[in-house]
Amino acid sequence: MKIDVIMITKNSLKPCLIESIESIIKNINLNKLIIIDAFSNDGTIDLLNKYRKYNLKIIQKDCNRGKAREIGIKNVETDWFAFIDSDVILEDNWLNVIEKNINFKIGAVEGNVKSKNGVIQKIRQNGRGYTNCTLIKTNLVKQISIPEEMRVYEDQFIRKYIENKGYFWLKVAFPCSLHLSTSDRITDAYEIGQISGKYHLDSFWKFLFSFFFVTLKWFTGGKEPPLISYRILSGYLKGYFS
């Protein structure tokens, strides 16, 4: 299967842009590589220009991640496309494994990831949708309009949009691509909650249960304090009642 790939960049040379691009070329039958770049000045564009022979399209737009993903989708030409983040290195045979999970009710297939320490992300089918290495059926999202303010949690917005059309967002255990994430979980937590509450992307009870569970675990010897869960919960309330 030949597909388009969308990648969002903003000074993305580090931690692994060249390795990410090379893994896409190696493991995907590429139709077009669509780059949405927020005017990088760290050499990202110079590096990307070396891959012009792979039908590279660079669109420079200063916008949040949600709108950048929407712009990328509007430029897709293939029946299926993939979001591959610039801090993800694909596992060998990534697309071959992913596309085996496609059937008539599947709208997206999310590949699993592991950290640089080799820790594999736990699969929770009802958990948040991630777009760091995910294959999506194009016609389901071609008309999507993602709010301008969505700097984070736009992936869950896309998931809900697909599910509201009656299709499934499937998470698979393998292949486990390497994800060298640079996001700040504590800083993003409040905003994630606020976006979720405002756009009704998750239930209040999900975050409340998570907060009490993490708090209880911390009091009984857990290593992670409940700060992140608290910030998500308080952000959710702010967004829901705004």
C-alpha positions as CSV (number, residue, x, y, z in Angstrom):
1,M,0.0,0.0,0.0
2,K,1.3,3.4,-1.0
3,I,0.6,6.2,1.5
4,D,1.2,9.9,2.3
5,V,3.0,10.7,5.5
6,I,2.4,13.9,7.5
7,M,5.1,15.2,9.9
8,I,4.9,18.4,12.0
9,T,8.2,20.2,12.6
10,K,9.4,23.1,14.6
11,N,13.2,23.2,15.2
12,S,13.0,19.4,15.2
13,L,16.5,18.6,14.2
14,K,17.0,17.0,17.6
15,P,16.5,14.5,19.0
16,C,16.3,12.2,15.9
17,L,14.9,13.9,12.8
18,I,17.3,12.3,10.4
19,E,16.7,8.8,11.9
20,S,13.0,9.4,11.8
21,I,13.0,10.3,8.1
22,E,15.3,7.4,7.2
23,S,13.0,5.0,9.0
24,I,10.0,6.3,7.1
25,I,11.8,5.8,3.8
26,K,12.9,2.3,4.8
27,N,9.5,1.1,6.1
28,I,6.8,2.9,4.2
29,N,5.9,2.7,0.5
30,L,5.9,6.5,0.3
31,N,3.7,8.5,-2.0
32,K,4.4,11.9,-0.6
33,L,6.1,13.3,2.6
34,I,4.1,16.3,3.8
35,I,5.9,18.5,6.3
36,I,4.1,21.2,8.2
37,D,6.8,23.4,9.6
38,A,6.5,26.4,12.0
39,F,9.4,28.3,10.4
40,S,12.2,26.3,11.9
41,N,15.6,28.0,12.1
42,D,17.8,25.2,13.5
43,G,18.7,23.4,10.3
44,T,15.5,21.4,10.1
45,I,14.6,22.7,6.6
46,D,18.1,22.3,5.3
47,L,18.0,18.6,6.3
48,L,14.6,18.0,4.9
49,N,15.5,19.5,1.6
50,K,18.0,16.7,1.1
51,Y,15.0,14.4,0.7
52,R,13.4,16.2,-2.2
53,K,13.6,13.1,-4.4
54,Y,11.0,11.4,-2.2
55,N,8.2,13.7,-3.3
56,L,8.7,16.1,-0.4
57,K,6.2,18.9,0.2
58,I,7.0,21.5,2.8
59,I,4.3,23.9,4.0
60,Q,5.4,26.6,6.4
61,K,2.7,27.9,8.7
62,D,3.0,29.4,12.2
63,C,0.2,27.6,14.0
64,N,-0.6,25.1,16.8
65,R,-0.3,21.4,16.4
66,G,-4.0,20.8,15.8
67,K,-4.2,23.2,12.9
68,A,-0.9,21.9,11.5
69,R,-2.4,18.4,11.5
70,E,-5.5,19.7,9.7
71,I,-3.4,21.4,7.0
72,G,-1.5,18.2,6.5
73,I,-4.7,16.2,6.1
74,K,-6.0,18.6,3.4
75,N,-2.9,17.9,1.4
76,V,-3.2,14.1,1.5
77,E,-3.8,12.3,-1.8
78,T,-3.9,8.6,-0.8
79,D,-6.7,6.5,0.6
80,W,-4.8,6.0,3.9
81,F,-2.1,8.3,5.4
82,A,0.1,8.2,8.5
83,F,1.0,10.7,11.1
84,I,4.7,10.2,12.0
85,D,6.1,12.5,14.6
86,S,9.7,13.9,14.2
87,D,10.8,12.2,17.5
88,V,9.6,8.7,16.4
89,I,11.9,6.1,14.7
90,L,9.7,3.5,13.1
91,E,10.2,-0.2,13.8
92,D,11.2,-2.4,10.8
93,N,8.2,-3.4,8.7
94,W,6.1,-0.9,10.5
95,L,3.5,-0.4,7.7
96,N,3.4,-4.1,6.8
97,V,2.4,-4.9,10.4
98,I,0.0,-2.0,10.8
99,E,-2.0,-2.6,7.6
100,K,-2.7,-6.2,8.6
101,N,-5.1,-4.8,11.2
102,I,-7.3,-2.9,8.7
103,N,-10.9,-4.0,8.1
104,F,-14.1,-2.2,7.0
105,K,-14.8,-0.8,10.5
106,I,-11.3,0.4,11.3
107,G,-10.7,4.1,10.9
108,A,-7.3,4.3,12.4
109,V,-4.5,2.0,13.6
110,E,-2.2,3.3,16.2
111,G,1.2,1.7,16.5
112,N,2.7,1.2,19.9
113,V,5.9,3.0,21.1
114,K,8.7,2.4,23.5
115,S,10.9,4.9,25.3
116,K,14.6,5.3,24.8
117,N,15.0,3.2,27.9
118,G,13.1,0.4,26.2
119,V,9.9,0.8,28.3
120,I,6.9,-0.2,26.1
121,Q,3.7,1.8,26.4
122,K,0.8,-0.1,27.9
123,I,-2.0,-0.7,25.5
124,R,-5.4,0.6,26.7
125,Q,-8.0,0.5,23.9
126,N,-10.2,3.0,25.7
127,G,-7.3,5.3,26.5
128,R,-6.2,8.5,24.8
129,G,-5.5,8.3,21.1
130,Y,-2.0,9.2,20.0
131,T,-0.9,10.2,16.5
132,N,2.8,9.8,16.9
133,C,2.8,6.8,14.5
134,T,-0.7,6.2,13.4
135,L,-2.3,5.1,10.1
136,I,-5.7,6.8,9.3
137,K,-8.4,6.4,6.7
138,T,-8.3,9.6,4.8
139,N,-12.0,10.1,3.8
140,L,-13.0,10.0,7.5
141,V,-11.1,13.1,8.4
142,K,-10.8,15.0,5.1
143,Q,-13.4,17.6,6.3
144,I,-12.2,17.8,9.9
145,S,-11.8,21.3,11.4
146,I,-9.5,21.3,14.5
147,P,-9.8,24.4,16.8
148,E,-7.0,26.9,16.5
149,E,-6.2,26.7,20.2
150,M,-5.3,23.0,20.2
151,R,-1.6,23.0,21.0
152,V,-2.1,19.6,22.8
153,Y,-4.6,16.8,22.8
154,E,-5.5,17.3,19.2
155,D,-4.8,13.6,18.8
156,Q,-7.8,12.7,21.0
157,F,-9.9,15.2,19.1
158,I,-9.1,13.3,15.9
159,R,-9.9,10.0,17.5
160,K,-13.3,11.2,18.7
161,Y,-14.1,12.6,15.3
162,I,-13.4,9.2,13.7
163,E,-15.3,7.3,16.4
164,N,-18.3,9.6,16.0
165,K,-18.6,8.4,12.4
166,G,-19.0,4.8,13.6
167,Y,-15.4,3.6,13.0
168,F,-12.9,2.2,15.5
169,W,-9.5,3.6,16.6
170,L,-7.4,0.4,17.1
171,K,-4.3,0.4,19.3
172,V,-1.9,-2.5,18.5
173,A,0.9,-3.9,20.7
174,F,3.4,-4.0,17.9
175,P,5.4,-2.7,16.2
176,C,7.0,-0.8,19.0
177,S,8.6,2.2,17.4
178,L,11.1,4.2,19.4
179,H,9.6,7.5,20.8
180,L,12.2,10.0,22.0
181,S,9.5,12.3,23.5
182,T,10.5,15.9,24.4
183,S,7.1,17.0,25.8
184,D,6.7,18.4,29.3
185,R,4.0,16.3,31.0
186,I,3.5,18.6,33.9
187,T,3.2,21.7,31.8
188,D,0.9,20.1,29.3
189,A,-1.3,18.4,31.9
190,Y,-3.5,21.4,32.8
191,E,-4.0,22.3,29.1
192,I,-4.9,18.7,28.3
193,G,-7.6,18.7,30.9
194,Q,-8.9,22.1,29.8
195,I,-9.2,21.0,26.1
196,S,-10.8,17.7,27.1
197,G,-13.4,19.5,29.3
198,K,-14.2,22.2,26.8
199,Y,-14.7,19.9,23.8
200,H,-16.0,16.9,25.8
201,L,-13.3,14.5,24.7
202,D,-13.3,12.4,27.9
203,S,-15.6,11.9,30.8
204,F,-15.1,13.8,34.1
205,W,-15.2,10.4,35.9
206,K,-12.2,9.1,34.0
207,F,-10.0,11.9,35.3
208,L,-11.5,11.8,38.8
209,F,-10.8,8.0,39.0
210,S,-7.3,8.5,37.7
211,F,-6.6,11.2,40.3
212,F,-7.8,9.1,43.3
213,F,-6.1,6.0,42.0
214,V,-2.7,7.7,41.6
215,T,-3.1,9.5,45.0
216,L,-3.9,6.2,46.7
217,K,-1.0,4.5,45.0
218,W,1.4,7.3,46.1
219,F,0.3,7.1,49.7
220,T,1.0,3.4,49.7
221,G,4.5,3.7,48.3
222,G,4.1,4.7,44.6
223,K,6.8,6.8,43.1
224,E,4.8,9.2,41.0
225,P,3.0,12.0,43.0
226,P,-0.5,12.9,41.9
227,L,0.4,16.3,40.6
228,I,-0.2,15.5,36.9
229,S,-3.5,13.9,37.6
230,Y,-4.5,16.8,39.8
231,R,-3.6,19.4,37.0
232,I,-5.5,17.4,34.4
233,L,-8.6,17.2,36.6
234,S,-8.5,20.9,37.6
235,G,-8.0,21.8,33.9
236,Y,-11.0,19.7,32.9
237,L,-13.2,21.5,35.3
238,K,-12.0,24.9,34.0
239,G,-12.6,23.9,30.4
240,Y,-16.0,22.2,31.0
241,F,-17.5,25.3,32.8
242,S,-15.8,27.9,30.6
